[in-house]
Amino acid sequence: MKAENKVFVKSAVMTGLLYAAIMAGFEYSQGEDFKIMKFAFLALFFGLSMGLLSRYNYKKGLRKADKDGSKPISK
């Protein structure tokens, strides 16, 4: 696996778990029970979305750097 893909996967997992934990904490403070399937869905959906967006932004930055002839984005 490429180093840049590892970074995208790590960021997707971390943001997904953090978002799901915050949402679970908010629901718990409202008096609702913890639902593992909802937690997993939120973590997967949000993490995948953030991973894809960060990959898109990274690729877009590389294309812009190539077009401008400037220094590419560092890893």
C-alpha positions as CSV (number, residue, x, y, z in Angstrom):
1,M,0.0,0.0,0.0
2,K,1.3,3.4,-0.9
3,A,2.2,5.8,1.9
4,E,-0.4,8.4,0.8
5,N,-3.1,5.7,0.9
6,K,-2.1,4.8,4.5
7,V,-2.6,8.4,5.5
8,F,-6.0,8.6,3.9
9,V,-7.1,5.3,5.6
10,K,-5.8,6.5,9.0
11,S,-7.6,9.8,8.7
12,A,-10.8,8.1,7.6
13,V,-10.7,5.8,10.6
14,M,-9.9,8.5,13.1
15,T,-12.4,11.0,11.9
16,G,-15.1,8.3,11.6
17,L,-14.6,7.0,15.2
18,L,-14.3,10.5,16.6
19,Y,-17.5,11.6,15.0
20,A,-19.4,8.5,16.0
21,A,-18.1,8.8,19.6
22,I,-19.3,12.4,19.8
23,M,-22.7,11.5,18.4
24,A,-23.0,8.6,20.8
25,G,-22.1,10.9,23.7
26,F,-24.6,13.4,22.7
27,E,-27.4,10.8,22.4
28,Y,-26.4,9.3,25.8
29,S,-26.7,12.8,27.4
30,Q,-30.2,13.0,25.9
31,G,-31.1,9.7,27.8
32,E,-31.0,7.3,24.8
33,D,-29.3,3.9,24.9
34,F,-26.1,3.1,23.1
35,K,-26.7,1.4,19.8
36,I,-23.7,-0.4,18.3
37,M,-25.1,-0.6,14.8
38,K,-25.8,3.1,14.7
39,F,-22.3,3.8,16.0
40,A,-20.8,1.5,13.4
41,F,-22.8,3.1,10.6
42,L,-21.9,6.6,11.6
43,A,-18.2,5.8,11.9
44,L,-18.2,4.0,8.5
45,F,-20.2,6.5,6.6
46,F,-18.5,9.7,8.0
47,G,-15.1,8.1,7.9
48,L,-15.5,7.0,4.3
49,S,-16.8,10.4,3.3
50,M,-13.9,12.2,4.9
51,G,-11.4,9.8,3.4
52,L,-12.7,10.3,-0.1
53,L,-12.8,14.0,0.3
54,S,-9.3,14.2,1.6
55,R,-8.1,12.0,-1.3
56,Y,-9.9,14.3,-3.8
57,N,-8.4,17.4,-2.3
58,Y,-4.9,15.9,-2.3
59,K,-5.2,14.9,-6.0
60,K,-6.6,18.3,-6.8
61,G,-3.6,20.0,-5.1
62,L,-1.2,17.8,-7.1
63,R,-2.9,18.7,-10.4
64,K,-2.7,22.4,-9.5
65,A,0.9,22.1,-8.6
66,D,1.7,20.4,-11.9
67,K,-0.2,23.0,-13.8
68,D,1.4,25.9,-12.1
69,G,4.9,24.3,-12.1
70,S,5.2,24.9,-8.4
71,K,6.4,22.6,-5.7
72,P,4.0,19.6,-5.1
73,I,2.3,19.1,-1.8
74,S,4.5,17.3,0.7
75,K,3.3,14.1,2.3
